[in-house]
């Protein structure tokens, strides 16, 4: 047994081995906290070039009519980048809001309900946005 791990006796005959840092963070062997942290960073990094591309593209089409914008969004490369932007944006939003809920909603049922409602809303809105882009892509060709 290393110096960082000390046995925790939860009941007679059951010993849980966790590091002191794991006990403080509340993460077990699954290390869910580190996965969540990495996912937030990956989505944030992915959103930087996607958002820059989107803003530049929209600014380049200022004053364009609806048909030309629909044709632009329907091009395969643009549709793929729009789908990636939608996926990363809604996933990143869900991850960020989950952290806020975990930090500030102290009653477990309310926190779980808020997380579940946010997951559902992000999934639904993301799917609706993806369907809209796919519809433009199919109609353009």
N, C-alpha and C positions, 0 to 999 in steps of 0.2 A: 504494500500500500504506500503510495507516494505521499509526500508532505502536503500536497495540495488537496488530497481527498481524505475526508474523515467520514467514517460510517455514521449514518443517521438511523437510529432505531425508531421506527414508526409504531410498531406494536410488537408484542412478544413473538420472536422467531422471524421477523421481517426486518432486514437491514437494507437500506438504500444507500448506494455509493454515488455521491455527487460532489463535485468540486465546490469550494466556497463561492467562487465566481458564478457557477451554475445556480447555486442556491439564491444568490443575490439577484441574478437576472431572471430567475424563475423558468429557466430553460432546462429541459431534461436532455436525454441522449439524442433526441431528434434535432436539437439546435434550431428550432423554428424561428427564433429571433434573428439568427444570422442569415437564414434564407430570406426572410422578409426584408432585412436591411439590404442584402445584395440585390434583390428584385427591384427595390425602390431605386437603387443607384443605376442599375442596368436600364430601366425604363427612362430614367431622367437623362442618361447619356444618349439614349436612342432618340429621345424627343428633341434634343438640341438641333441636330441637322435636319430632322423632319420638319420642325417648326420653322426654321430659317428658310428651307425650301418652300414651304407653304406660303409664308409671308411674302417672299420675293415673287413667287408665281402669281399670287393674288394682286400684288402691286403692279406687276407687269400687265395684268389684264384689267386694270381700272378703266371703267367706261365701256367695257365689252358687254354685248347683249347676252341674254340668257342662253341662246342657242350656241354661241361660240364658247361660253363657259362650260356648258354641258358637253360639247364636243371635246374640249380640253380635258375635262375630268374623265371622259370616256376612253381616252387613249390608254393603252395597256400599261405603260410605264407610270403615268400619272395616277391611274386607278390603283395600281399596286402600292405606290407611295402613300396615297390617301388612305388605303386600308391599313397600312402599317401605322400611319399617324393616328388613326381612330383606335386601333387596338392598343397601342402604347399609351395613348392619352387616357382612355377609360381604365386601363389596368393600373396606371400610375395614380389616377385619382382614387380608385378603390383602396390601394395600398396606403396612401397618405391619410385618407379619412379613417381607415381602420386604426392607424396609430393614434389619431386624435381621440377616437372613441375609447380605445384601451387606456389612454392617459386620463381622460376626463369624465367618463361615465363609470361610476364606481359600483353600481348594482349590476350583477352579472346578467340577469335576464334582459334588462334594458340595453346593456352593451351588446349582447348577442343579437338582439332584435335589430338594433341600429346597423350592426355589421352585415347582417343578413339582408336587410332592406337596401343597404347601399350596394351590396354585391348584385342583388336583383336589378336595381335601377341601372347600374353601370352595364350589366350584361344586356338588358333590354335596350337601352339607348345606344350602346355600341352596335348591337345587331341591327337596329333600325338604320343607323348611319351607314353600316356596311352594306345593307341591302340597297340603300339609295345609291351608293357608289357603284355597286354591281349592276343596278338597273341602268345607270348612265352608261356603263361600259358595254352592256349588251345592246342597248338602244343605238349606240354610236356605230356599231358594226353590223 
